[in-house]
């Protein structure tokens, strides 16, 4: 087995990884500036959909709310939940929530859908958001 020790060899390996990534067609890219990034991304991946990422979408909503309003945090939590709570319309998704709750020794209705642990579990099982 040969090992790559020279900088040139490492650069070639990096370029091969880069070419491998470019040859794959992603369906969606979430970016901070879709109008500014869309043309560049479509030159590489013509069929890609380019959308505003969640952080910046929430930031744009929050920018229009009065800083001192007593319900600001509650409102933003509800807006965030609209995006982060999974759709539980299908039997598959409900089953995933039940399995997750059972693995955490809790009830399905007590599952925190916004926790990173749940999101990772749900996504890894092909749950639909």
Beta strands, then each sheet from edge to edge (+ up, - down):
strand 1: 28-31
strand 2: 49-52
sheet 1: 1+ 2+
end
